[in-house]
Each structure stands twice: as C-alpha cells, then as structure tokens.
Amino acid sequence: MLRLSDIRYAVEGRPLFEGASAFVPDGHKVGLVGRNGTGKTTLFRLIRGELALEGGDIAVPKGARIGGVAQEVPGSEVSLLDTVMAADEERASLLAEAETATDPARIAEVQTRLADIDAWSAEARASVILRGLGFTEAEQAMPCSAFSGGWRMRVALAGVLFSAPDLLLLDEPTNYLDLEGALWLETYLAKYPHTVIVISHDRGLLNRAVTSILHLEDRKLTLYNGPYDTFAQTRAARLAAAEAEAKKQEARRAHLQSYVDRFRYKADKARQAQSRLKAIARMTPITTPAEAALRRFTFPAPEDLSPPIVNMESASVGYGDHTVLKRLTLRIDQDDRIALLGRNGEGKSTLSKLIAGKLDPMGGRVTRARKLRIGYFAQHQLDELHADETPLEHIRRLYPGETPAKLRARLGGFGIGAAQAETVAGRLSGGQKARLSLLLATHDAPHLLILDEPTNHLDIESREALVEALTDYSGAVILVSHDMHLLGLVADRLWLVKEGAVVPFEEDLDAYRRMLLDQPAPKAEKPKQRTEKPSRQQIAELRQAVSTAEARVEKLTELRERLAKKLADPAMYEADRIAETEGWQKKFAEVEEGLERAEALWMRALERLEAAGG
C-alpha cells in the first residue's frame, strides 16, 4: 500500500502540495492526472525519496521495491535482452552468489529464492516484453548503442517492467511508444501483479489499464474509483454542485451586505447590522477548483482547391537505394481525415514526408494542387525551436509588420498566455512548446495538415481542444498517433502501412486493436431474456458517438452547399474551364455519397442511444 498523509511541498516558494492525503491499496492500478505544472512528476520524486517533504508523511511497506523509468539506458555494447534481464538486480545477485556459494544451507536458500522469482524463465519473459514494445527477435540480440534515444527509453521501460517492482511509477510511458506499443502496454499494466501509479494524458490507457484515478488539483489529492470517463463524469457533477452552492452563498452574502449598508448607522438597527457583519465574516467561501480556461486551438481556414489536392500513381519512396514503400496509388481530397496505421518502422513517417514534399518519389508520379500549402508537425520539430527566443520572437519573423498586440492575440489563440509569450522557448513546458510548434505549422492556413504524434506533451484538456479544432478545420488532415481517442474522434478514413504497401483499412479502430493484440472478434451474443441496463459510461460513449457523427454530417452538408454554389456559377462552364468543372462535379458526387454514409452512421448512433435509454 501507499499512504500519503498531509504532505506539504513547495518549489521556489510556490506551493505544490498543502495538506494533501491519499491512500492506494496494494495491487491497485491508479492513473495520476492533473493539469500540466501541478506537480505530478514532483510527487513521484517525493515518493521515491529523491526530494524531502516539508511536512506530512509518505509511507510504503517496509522492504517494498519502488521502480520507474528515470532515464534512457546508456548506449553500451550489451544486448537489449541482457540489459533488460540485468534490471532485476535481485536475480542477478542471486545468480552470481549461486556460482560461488559453498554453504549447503545457503545454496538451498538461493535456489529456493531463484525458483520463487521464476529466474529460469527470465530470458523468455524479457523477450516477450521487448517484443511487445516493438523489438524484433534479431534486434533483441543487438547492442544498445545501435539504437537512438527514443528506442533506448523503450529498453529502460522494458527493464523496469521485467524487474516487477512492488510499486511501479510510470511518467507518461506512452510518449515514446507508437500505437502498437501503447496498446500492448495497456494490456500488460492491466494484468500487472503489483501496484501501479501512472501519469498519463492518454484516455485509452486511463480507461482500460487503471481502476482508479488520483486527481491532483489545488494542491490536494482526490482518489476516484473507476476509469477516467467515470472520474470525468463524477467530477463534472461535483463542479456543477460546487458552482451552484457558491452562487447560493454569494446571494446570501449580498443580501446580508445590503442590510448592513442600509442600517449600520441607524441606532435602532445597528445591533442587527453588526450581527450580520459577523455572519458575513464567519462565512467560509465556497470556491470551485481553480481551473484554467480551456483554450481552443484556432486553425486558420484555407481557401478551396480543386480536387484532388494530392494524387499518387504507382509511386515509390525510400532513402538512397532502399525502397520503403512502392506501388502507391492514393488520393487525398481537402475534406479527408486520414489516420495512418501500422507498426513502427513500416513507413508511416516516410509516407508523411512524401506527401509533404520532404522526400521525392523514387518512381511513379506524385502530383499536388498548384497552390497547395502543407503544414507539417512532428515531435522532432519541438527541438528545432530557438531555445533562446520567446514565442513572440518566433512569430514576429512570420508576421514582421504586425503590432505586438496582434501577435499576442495569435499566441492566445493557441493557448499561449501573456506570461509564456515573453518566456524563452527553452524554459517552456513540453505542452507550451507543442502549442507554439502547431501555431508555426499552421500560420499560413495550410490546405493539408500532417500531424505526427501531436499529443505527446498535451494534457487531456488540450487534447480535447485539439479534437475540436480539427473537427472545425476545413483542410485535410493526416494523423499518426498512439492516442486512440484522438484517432477515433477525428479520422474517418484509415490507411494501413504494412510490408511496403499502403492500403485502406476497411474495418474500425476496435478491429485494428484486436488485430494488434491477437484477440478474436467479439461473438454475437444470444438474445437475453432480460435486457441489462447500460452503464453511465456506455451511455456517455454512445452520446459521444452521436455528437461526432452529427458534426461530420454538418461538415459535409456545409461542404456540399459550398460546392453546389460553386457549380451554380455560369463562369464554371466556359470552354476553357471544362476540365476544372468536371473535377468539381466529381467531388460533389463524392461528397453526396459521403454525406449519405455519414447520415446513416448518425441515424444508427441515435438509434443505439435511444435503445439504451439515453
């Protein structure tokens, strides 16, 4: 178990914890959530004893092993498999002692303990973990020095999972995993035999891998039972109740103050006025949690281009003489929302670079609309920010003639406030850097936005804001992400990148998840005599599905109206514009067909919600 009792801690005079308490029972899987900067990582350091409390107490069972991923493993010549097995220090120590021990009693103790910790299956267990995190059998025999920092972080994660500490502390473990690795980790953590506390902004992981949510807010800790969606619903209800009570209290306070203001100087009413002043003083203010306003991303809207905006005919792409993808015959239109699926190393980033024009085709043809503008966001671009420049200085280069007030307004549209606008990029948080990079990638209203892992440094509220922005955005979107929640709400087309080819994936994300985890499709259930009442979480999911489908119908309806207006222009039918007109007519027919499908999905979602009593 883990017990935190009235803990206090401050950084540079700013309190992070004041009288915070929580209790985590043995074997529980807990998601630690809270807005960026509230102190989640600091709490882990306090639990590990790396920082000293200013007050209160943190208690763990005597002898309990606490483990976590502090940094990547060094680039040594030791193989990945041996590196992971060495992470279990007890096993390594016992094996070394078994080689030298001479006392029969001690030899027996060592052998018994080795059997207890299943030491003889270590290599197989380590291999399973490494394979789940994306390493092939051949790669497991390679030295750590052969891999980059991000891959060595995976090795470090594999090591701590293999050592199986009694209390496992994981800080954003999916940030350096792809979708496949993230899904595998969800399943592994759900079955982990000991206590887990994981800091994450990944709703999929927080809904499937944990059973409780520990929320850090206003320097306090609150433990909620259930996955993240249940926590969000419960907390929303608490916020609404607190807000209603605060309004009632403010009304009572105003009424008392009005009496005081009218009668405090009248002799016959002075005593009553004084009693009301004391009543006002005794009232403990009811405050709602200090929530920062959810700042929406605001992507500028591009003008319409004739479809398609990108077209590939038997194209191939790669590096040097090595072909990664071949026979690519693909088309992208301005209203497309495409998610790229596929295991790491199959070529998702290579395809993104080809679409963006950062790689030339090795064969075939890639044609782009003449006025096409492309916005490209990838994680490495956070490192390309000028560390010694402020966000204001970054965007001043893009808009040299604009006033500081206008530049600040642009930054505000991406959630970068006044304080951050004057802070050099090197001191910004990961989330603030990501927002600045998104602003830079979209400043010229791109017709096509390519996002490669855009959510790694964004908290849950910011991820929801990104979903809203992408839903409203009128350009095309190409997404590579391990965030299933984001993909499910934004993408309406799935492309599978596999074995050198790119093909449409005709099933949904749940089917893809089952395929990755080698799970069978759910069997059709026989009709039950008695209908079970859907849970609140199921109804919430059905409502979200209706909302997403409705937004898609509205978007396609708006696009159809714009196309109809364009096709109603007599100038479109002049002799020199026949080819262009045919393109728009084809696009109109495709939108009509897409709208019909979207309306059918919307109606099915509504029927399911109605059947569930929602």
MIPA-337849 format. One record per residue (C-alpha): residue number from 1; residue in one letter; x, y, z. Coordinates in steps of 0.05 Angstrom, whole numbers, plus 5000, padded with zeros to 4 digits. Example, Ala and Ser with C-alpha at 12.3 -4.5 7.8 and 13.67 -1.06 7.14 Angstrom:
! MIPA-337849
  seq  type     x     y     z
    1     A  5246  4910  5156
    2     S  5273  4979  5143
//
This chain:
! MIPA-337849
  seq  type     x     y     z
    1     M  5000  5000  5000
    2     L  5019  5073  4993
    3     R  4996  5125  5044
    4     L  5006  5200  5036
    5     S  4987  5239  5099
    6     D  4980  5315  5099
    7     I  5041  5325  5054
    8     R  5069  5395  5041
    9     Y  5120  5415  4989
   10     A  5137  5479  4951
   11     V  5183  5496  4893
   12     E  5216  5565  4894
   13     G  5163  5589  4943
   14     R  5105  5563  4901
   15     P  5064  5510  4940
   16     L  5051  5446  4901
   17     F  5021  5406  4959
   18     E  4987  5433  5021
   19     G  4957  5381  5068
   20     A  4948  5331  5011
   21     S  4929  5260  5031
   22     A  4913  5195  4994
   23     F  4913  5120  5004
   24     V  4928  5070  4949
   25     P  4916  4996  4969
   26     D  4962  4940  4947
   27     G  4952  4916  4875
   28     H  4912  4976  4852
   29     K  4923  5008  4784
   30     V  4918  5083  4791
   31     G  4921  5139  4739
   32     L  4951  5204  4766
   33     V  4920  5263  4729
   34     G  4921  5338  4734
   35     R  4937  5398  4691
   36     N  5009  5408  4668
   37     G  5052  5441  4721
   38     T  5011  5420  4781
   39     G  5066  5374  4809
   40     K  5052  5303  4785
   41     T  5125  5287  4769
   42     T  5147  5321  4834
   43     L  5100  5274  4872
   44     F  5136  5214  4842
   45     R  5203  5242  4864
   46     L  5176  5252  4934
   47     I  5150  5180  4936
   48     R  5218  5154  4913
   49     G  5253  5196  4967
   50     E  5291  5239  4917
   51     L  5261  5301  4948
   52     A  5249  5316  5022
   53     L  5179  5334  5046
   54     E  5168  5400  5082
   55     G  5112  5368  5123
   56     G  5070  5306  5128
   57     D  5090  5234  5114
   58     I  5094  5184  5057
   59     A  5091  5111  5079
   60     V  5104  5048  5039
   61     P  5110  4977  5066
   62     K  5179  4961  5094
   63     G  5223  4928  5041
   64     A  5176  4946  4984
   65     R  5213  4958  4918
   66     I  5195  5023  4881
   67     G  5211  5025  4807
   68     G  5204  5073  4750
   69     V  5237  5098  4686
   70     A  5284  5154  4706
   71     Q  5324  5160  4641
   72     E  5343  5121  4579
   73     V  5392  5063  4584
   74     P  5464  5080  4563
   75     G  5488  5064  4493
   76     S  5531  5005  4515
   77     E  5552  4943  4475
   78     V  5508  4899  4519
   79     S  5450  4867  4482
   80     L  5379  4891  4494
   81     L  5359  4824  4523
   82     D  5417  4822  4573
   83     T  5405  4895  4591
   84     V  5332  4881  4608
   85     M  5349  4819  4649
   86     A  5403  4857  4687
   87     A  5348  4905  4711
   88     D  5325  4852  4760
   89     E  5382  4864  4810
   90     E  5359  4810  4859
   91     R  5361  4756  4805
   92     A  5429  4779  4781
   93     S  5456  4779  4852
   94     L  5428  4710  4868
   95     L  5456  4680  4804
   96     A  5525  4709  4820
   97     E  5521  4681  4891
   98     A  5499  4613  4865
   99     E  5564  4609  4826
  100     T  5607  4619  4889
  101     A  5567  4596  4949
  102     T  5595  4536  4987
  103     D  5550  4531  5048
  104     P  5497  4478  5033
  105     A  5443  4515  5072
  106     R  5456  4580  5035
  107     I  5458  4544  4968
  108     A  5389  4515  4984
  109     E  5362  4584  5003
  110     V  5389  4615  4939
  111     Q  5360  4561  4895
  112     T  5293  4566  4930
  113     R  5290  4641  4921
  114     L  5311  4634  4848
  115     A  5253  4586  4838
  116     D  5205  4634  4875
  117     I  5222  4692  4828
  118     D  5218  4647  4767
  119     A  5291  4663  4750
  120     W  5298  4607  4699
  121     S  5244  4635  4652
  122     A  5276  4704  4654
  123     E  5301  4705  4582
  124     A  5232  4685  4554
  125     R  5197  4737  4598
  126     A  5245  4792  4578
  127     S  5237  4774  4505
  128     V  5161  4778  4509
  129     I  5165  4848  4539
  130     L  5215  4872  4487
  131     R  5173  4844  4431
  132     G  5111  4878  4459
  133     L  5148  4944  4458
  134     G  5167  4936  4385
  135     F  5234  4899  4383
  136     T  5242  4840  4336
  137     E  5279  4778  4358
  138     A  5340  4799  4317
  139     E  5340  4868  4348
  140     Q  5338  4839  4418
  141     A  5408  4810  4406
  142     M  5436  4877  4382
  143     P  5475  4924  4429
  144     C  5440  4984  4460
  145     S  5489  5030  4423
  146     A  5455  5011  4357
  147     F  5391  5047  4378
  148     S  5371  5120  4385
  149     G  5349  5154  4450
  150     G  5275  5142  4439
  151     W  5286  5068  4428
  152     R  5332  5063  4489
  153     M  5276  5094  4530
  154     R  5235  5033  4509
  155     V  5291  4988  4534
  156     A  5290  5024  4600
  157     L  5215  5014  4605
  158     A  5224  4941  4588
  159     G  5275  4935  4644
  160     V  5230  4963  4698
  161     L  5171  4921  4675
  162     F  5215  4859  4677
  163     S  5241  4875  4747
  164     A  5167  4878  4770
  165     P  5174  4926  4830
  166     D  5121  4925  4884
  167     L  5104  4998  4868
  168     L  5111  5016  4794
  169     L  5113  5091  4779
  170     L  5107  5108  4705
  171     D  5111  5180  4680
  172     E  5078  5187  4611
  173     P  5103  5119  4587
  174     T  5067  5122  4520
  175     N  5103  5186  4499
  176     Y  5159  5145  4467
  177     L  5115  5088  4442
  178     D  5076  5081  4378
  179     L  5003  5059  4376
  180     E  5021  4985  4376
  181     G  5067  4992  4436
  182     A  5017  5035  4473
  183     L  4962  4983  4464
  184     W  5008  4927  4487
  185     L  5027  4967  4549
  186     E  4954  4978  4566
  187     T  4942  4903  4567
  188     Y  5006  4889  4606
  189     L  4991  4941  4660
  190     A  4920  4916  4669
  191     K  4949  4847  4687
  192     Y  5009  4872  4726
  193     P  5011  4835  4793
  194     H  5031  4894  4838
  195     T  5012  4966  4850
  196     V  5017  5015  4791
  197     I  5012  5091  4790
  198     V  5017  5120  4720
  199     I  5019  5194  4700
  200     S  4984  5197  4632
  201     H  4941  5241  4588
  202     D  4922  5181  4544
  203     R  4848  5169  4555
  204     G  4852  5100  4525
  205     L  4903  5077  4576
  206     L  4866  5112  4633
  207     N  4802  5077  4613
  208     R  4829  5007  4601
  209     A  4891  4998  4644
  210     V  4872  5030  4711
  211     T  4817  5021  4762
  212     S  4823  5087  4799
  213     I  4841  5160  4784
  214     L  4882  5202  4832
  215     H  4869  5274  4815
  216     L  4918  5329  4834
  217     E  4885  5397  4837
  218     D  4890  5459  4880
  219     R  4949  5426  4917
  220     K  4904  5370  4941
  221     L  4896  5296  4921
  222     T  4829  5262  4910
  223     L  4821  5188  4894
  224     Y  4763  5169  4849
  225     N  4742  5096  4837
  226     G  4733  5075  4765
  227     P  4767  5092  4699
  228     Y  4778  5162  4671
  229     D  4710  5170  4638
  230     T  4675  5154  4704
  231     F  4721  5203  4740
  232     A  4705  5258  4689
  233     Q  4630  5248  4698
  234     T  4635  5247  4774
  235     R  4679  5308  4776
  236     A  4634  5346  4728
  237     A  4575  5333  4775
  238     R  4617  5357  4835
  239     L  4638  5420  4798
  240     A  4566  5435  4780
  241     A  4544  5425  4853
  242     A  4600  5468  4879
  243     E  4584  5523  4829
  244     A  4510  5522  4848
  245     E  4527  5525  4922
  246     A  4576  5582  4911
  247     K  4522  5622  4875
  248     K  4474  5610  4933
  249     Q  4526  5633  4983
  250     E  4542  5695  4943
  251     A  4468  5712  4941
  252     R  4463  5704  5017
  253     R  4526  5746  5026
  254     A  4498  5801  4980
  255     H  4432  5801  5019
  256     L  4467  5808  5086
  257     Q  4513  5862  5059
  258     S  4454  5901  5032
  259     Y  4422  5901  5101
  260     V  4487  5924  5133
  261     D  4496  5980  5082
  262     R  4426  6006  5095
  263     F  4422  6002  5171
  264     R  4492  6001  5202
  265     Y  4488  6075  5220
  266     K  4416  6075  5246
  267     A  4414  6069  5321
  268     D  4354  6023  5324
  269     K  4383  5975  5272
  270     A  4458  5979  5289
  271     R  4459  5916  5332
  272     Q  4425  5874  5278
  273     A  4473  5904  5226
  274     Q  4533  5885  5268
  275     S  4507  5814  5276
  276     R  4501  5808  5201
  277     L  4572  5834  5192
  278     K  4596  5779  5238
  279     A  4555  5728  5198
  280     I  4589  5751  5134
  281     A  4657  5744  5167
  282     R  4640  5674  5190
  283     M  4620  5650  5121
  284     T  4674  5605  5092
  285     P  4679  5620  5018
  286     I  4658  5562  4973
  287     T  4704  5561  4914
  288     T  4704  5518  4852
  289     P  4771  5486  4833
  290     A  4820  5535  4802
  291     E  4810  5510  4731
  292     A  4848  5545  4676
  293     A  4801  5561  4620
  294     L  4802  5510  4563
  295     R  4836  5549  4508
  296     R  4817  5526  4440
  297     F  4864  5519  4383
  298     T  4844  5563  4325
  299     F  4870  5538  4258
  300     P  4862  5589  4202
  301     A  4815  5568  4145
  302     P  4845  5556  4076
  303     E  4811  5571  4011
  304     D  4782  5514  3970
  305     L  4825  5479  3918
  306     S  4803  5435  3860
  307     P  4804  5361  3880
  308     P  4847  5322  3889
  309     I  4898  5362  3927
  310     V  4948  5304  3926
  311     N  4948  5246  3877
  312     M  4997  5188  3872
  313     E  5003  5139  3814
  314     S  5047  5078  3824
  315     A  5094  5119  3866
  316     S  5152  5091  3907
  317     V  5194  5125  3961
  318     G  5253  5109  4005
  319     Y  5323  5131  4024
  320     G  5384  5124  3979
  321     D  5377  5058  3942
  322     H  5330  5028  3994
  323     T  5256  5029  3975
  324     V  5210  5033  4036
  325     L  5142  5039  4001
  326     K  5123  5021  3930
  327     R  5063  5019  3882
  328     L  5028  5076  3919
  329     T  4964  5095  3883
  330     L  4929  5142  3931
  331     R  4887  5205  3930
  332     I  4876  5259  3982
  333     D  4819  5310  3980
  334     Q  4811  5372  4021
  335     D  4757  5343  4067
  336     D  4796  5279  4083
  337     R  4812  5258  4154
  338     I  4862  5201  4147
  339     A  4896  5161  4203
  340     L  4959  5123  4184
  341     L  4962  5056  4219
  342     G  5019  5006  4221
  343     R  5075  4981  4265
  344     N  5135  5024  4278
  345     G  5186  5020  4221
  346     E  5135  5002  4168
  347     G  5139  5071  4136
  348     K  5086  5118  4165
  349     S  5135  5175  4173
  350     T  5165  5161  4104
  351     L  5095  5167  4073
  352     S  5082  5231  4112
  353     K  5147  5261  4085
  354     L  5129  5241  4014
  355     I  5060  5273  4020
  356     A  5092  5336  4050
  357     G  5143  5340  3994
  358     K  5201  5329  4041
  359     L  5220  5266  4002
  360     D  5219  5259  3926
  361     P  5188  5197  3895
  362     M  5237  5145  3871
  363     G  5188  5124  3817
  364     G  5117  5136  3792
  365     R  5083  5203  3799
  366     V  5061  5248  3856
  367     T  5021  5309  3835
  368     R  4998  5365  3881
  369     A  4949  5421  3871
  370     R  4986  5482  3844
  371     K  4970  5528  3904
  372     L  4973  5473  3956
  373     R  5001  5494  4024
  374     I  5021  5439  4073
  375     G  5030  5445  4148
  376     Y  5076  5392  4179
  377     F  5082  5378  4253
  378     A  5128  5324  4281
  379     Q  5157  5313  4350
  380     H  5228  5330  4329
  381     Q  5205  5400  4310
  382     L  5198  5417  4384
  383     D  5274  5411  4386
  384     E  5280  5459  4327
  385     L  5250  5517  4365
  386     H  5301  5571  4382
  387     A  5314  5558  4456
  388     D  5337  5630  4469
  389     E  5277  5664  4435
  390     T  5208  5677  4462
  391     P  5144  5656  4426
  392     L  5134  5729  4407
  393     E  5202  5730  4373
  394     H  5186  5665  4337
  395     I  5122  5691  4304
  396     R  5148  5761  4292
  397     R  5191  5731  4236
  398     L  5127  5705  4204
  399     Y  5087  5770  4213
  400     P  5140  5825  4213
  401     G  5090  5881  4202
  402     E  5041  5864  4257
  403     T  5035  5900  4323
  404     P  5054  5865  4388
  405     A  4981  5864  4409
  406     K  4962  5826  4345
  407     L  5020  5778  4355
  408     R  4998  5764  4426
  409     A  4927  5752  4401
  410     R  4954  5699  4353
  411     L  4991  5666  4410
  412     G  4929  5669  4454
  413     G  4891  5632  4400
  414     F  4936  5573  4414
  415     G  4933  5577  4490
  416     I  5000  5613  4499
  417     G  4984  5667  4551
  418     A  5017  5733  4566
  419     A  5069  5703  4614
  420     Q  5090  5649  4566
  421     A  5094  5697  4507
  422     E  5154  5731  4540
  423     T  5187  5666  4564
  424     V  5244  5638  4523
  425     A  5227  5572  4489
  426     G  5280  5534  4529
  427     R  5240  5546  4593
  428     L  5171  5530  4565
  429     S  5137  5465  4584
  430     G  5130  5409  4533
  431     G  5057  5426  4523
  432     Q  5072  5500  4511
  433     K  5126  5482  4460
  434     A  5077  5436  4425
  435     R  5025  5493  4420
  436     L  5078  5540  4392
  437     S  5100  5488  4341
  438     L  5028  5478  4320
  439     L  5020  5553  4311
  440     L  5082  5556  4268
  441     A  5059  5496  4226
  442     T  4991  5527  4211
  443     H  5006  5601  4206
  444     D  4995  5604  4131
  445     A  4927  5568  4132
  446     P  4950  5502  4101
  447     H  4903  5461  4058
  448     L  4934  5397  4086
  449     L  4957  5388  4157
  450     I  5003  5329  4173
  451     L  5008  5313  4248
  452     D  5058  5262  4272
  453     E  5045  5247  4346
  454     P  5016  5316  4362
  455     T  4991  5299  4432
  456     N  5053  5274  4467
  457     H  5062  5336  4511
  458     L  4989  5359  4514
  459     D  4945  5348  4575
  460     I  4876  5318  4568
  461     E  4841  5386  4564
  462     S  4888  5408  4509
  463     R  4877  5343  4471
  464     E  4802  5355  4473
  465     A  4814  5426  4447
  466     L  4856  5396  4390
  467     V  4799  5349  4373
  468     E  4751  5408  4369
  469     A  4799  5448  4326
  470     L  4810  5391  4277
  471     T  4735  5380  4273
  472     D  4724  5453  4254
  473     Y  4785  5456  4208
  474     S  4767  5459  4133
  475     G  4831  5428  4107
  476     A  4854  5356  4100
  477     V  4886  5320  4159
  478     I  4937  5263  4160
  479     L  4946  5235  4231
  480     V  4999  5190  4261
  481     S  4984  5179  4335
  482     H  4983  5128  4391
  483     D  4922  5164  4420
  484     M  4863  5120  4401
  485     H  4815  5171  4430
  486     L  4841  5225  4383
  487     L  4841  5179  4322
  488     G  4770  5154  4338
  489     L  4741  5224  4341
  490     V  4779  5256  4283
  491     A  4795  5204  4230
  492     D  4742  5178  4182
  493     R  4790  5141  4136
  494     L  4843  5090  4158
  495     W  4904  5073  4116
  496     L  4946  5013  4137
  497     V  5021  5018  4122
  498     K  5048  4947  4120
  499     E  5100  4907  4083
  500     G  5119  4963  4036
  501     A  5047  4979  4015
  502     V  4992  5027  4036
  503     V  4921  5001  4032
  504     P  4854  5024  4061
  505     F  4836  4990  4126
  506     E  4761  4977  4117
  507     E  4746  4959  4190
  508     D  4745  5005  4250
  509     L  4797  5021  4303
  510     D  4770  4970  4352
  511     A  4781  4916  4299
  512     Y  4852  4942  4289
  513     R  4864  4940  4364
  514     R  4841  4868  4366
  515     M  4885  4851  4308
  516     L  4947  4880  4342
  517     L  4932  4844  4407
  518     D  4914  4779  4370
  519     Q  4845  4780  4401
  520     P  4785  4746  4367
  521     A  4727  4788  4345
  522     P  4671  4790  4396
  523     K  4620  4735  4385
  524     A  4548  4754  4372
  525     E  4511  4745  4437
  526     K  4446  4706  4440
  527     P  4385  4749  4457
  528     K  4377  4754  4532
  529     Q  4310  4744  4566
  530     R  4323  4806  4607
  531     T  4355  4869  4580
  532     E  4412  4895  4622
  533     K  4412  4969  4636
  534     P  4472  5004  4603
  535     S  4523  5036  4649
  536     R  4533  5110  4653
  537     Q  4599  5102  4617
  538     Q  4566  5064  4560
  539     I  4513  5118  4552
  540     A  4567  5172  4553
  541     E  4604  5135  4498
  542     L  4540  5130  4456
  543     R  4527  5204  4465
  544     Q  4598  5219  4443
  545     A  4588  5176  4381
  546     V  4524  5214  4364
  547     S  4560  5281  4373
  548     T  4618  5260  4329
  549     A  4572  5233  4274
  550     E  4529  5296  4277
  551     A  4590  5341  4270
  552     R  4611  5301  4209
  553     V  4542  5308  4177
  554     E  4543  5383  4190
  555     K  4612  5390  4159
  556     L  4594  5350  4097
  557     T  4529  5388  4089
  558     E  4566  5454  4092
  559     L  4617  5428  4041
  560     R  4561  5405  3995
  561     E  4528  5474  3998
  562     R  4595  5507  3981
  563     L  4605  5460  3922
  564     A  4534  5470  3897
  565     K  4543  5545  3899
  566     K  4608  5539  3860
  567     L  4576  5494  3808
  568     A  4518  5543  3801
  569     D  4566  5597  3775
  570     P  4557  5603  3699
  571     A  4630  5620  3691
  572     M  4648  5549  3712
  573     Y  4620  5524  3645
  574     E  4663  5566  3599
  575     A  4702  5527  3547
  576     D  4770  5536  3580
  577     R  4745  5510  3647
  578     I  4713  5444  3627
  579     A  4767  5401  3660
  580     E  4763  5441  3725
  581     T  4688  5436  3725
  582     E  4690  5361  3715
  583     G  4735  5356  3776
  584     W  4687  5396  3819
  585     Q  4627  5355  3794
  586     K  4664  5291  3812
  587     K  4679  5320  3881
  588     F  4606  5339  3890
  589     A  4584  5268  3875
  590     E  4635  5241  3925
  591     V  4611  5289  3979
  592     E  4539  5269  3965
  593     E  4558  5196  3974
  594     G  4598  5211  4037
  595     L  4541  5251  4066
  596     E  4494  5193  4054
  597     R  4541  5147  4092
  598     A  4551  5198  4148
  599     E  4475  5207  4156
  600     A  4467  5131  4160
  601     L  4520  5127  4215
  602     W  4487  5185  4251
  603     M  4419  5151  4250
  604     R  4448  5085  4275
  605     A  4484  5122  4331
  606     L  4418  5157  4351
  607     E  4381  5090  4349
  608     R  4433  5058  4395
  609     L  4429  5116  4443
  610     E  4353  5115  4443
  611     A  4353  5039  4455
  612     A  4399  5050  4514
  613     G  4351  5099  4545
  614     G  4399  5158  4536
//
